[in-house]
């Protein structure tokens, strides 16, 4: 069974994504930030990682870099929405998503996105896992 690690500091979104993926038949693990995500990645070796970019403790770009360093073939989906600075100014994360793609993310999703977009990305990456040839006995 394909395992997915969802890393996001938004508990509600993380749990909704996890439940939606579980209903599609995936085994899902959850982490609230990049530090916890890396611990789970190293321990569980999930097939696919979905990570937010703006998180406390260890943000997403650093996490993606560490994931790619730990496993150059890591299947990573980055997601992020616009953030608001304390002065009320909107900070677009489109450039951060582009950077995520340059350092290891295979798919980039701008929040809010349709679940169908996420499922398509996950299914594409999952099909690569299934296509991995089994070594001869």
C-alpha angles and dihedrals in degrees: 000000000000114000124210129194115207115198117189134131092217101092095196095050093042092051092045091051091046093050092046092051092046089054087055089056102261126134105236132200123186136213129181096212144005095271093055089041093056091049091053093043092054093045102040103027095213119201094230134026124201112191138179117223103217110061138132124254095019120014125219102259091055089046092051090050091051092046091051090047092050092046119011088197095053113144103226132178115192121202132181143153132205115289128213122226121220089260089059094253114142117237113203115218096201091104090048090053089051089052089048088058092050094053100044117300113126096196130029122200123192112214127268094047133159116258087234089065091053093045091051091052093046092047091050092052092042090054088059090056090052091048093056105116118240112237114248116260 
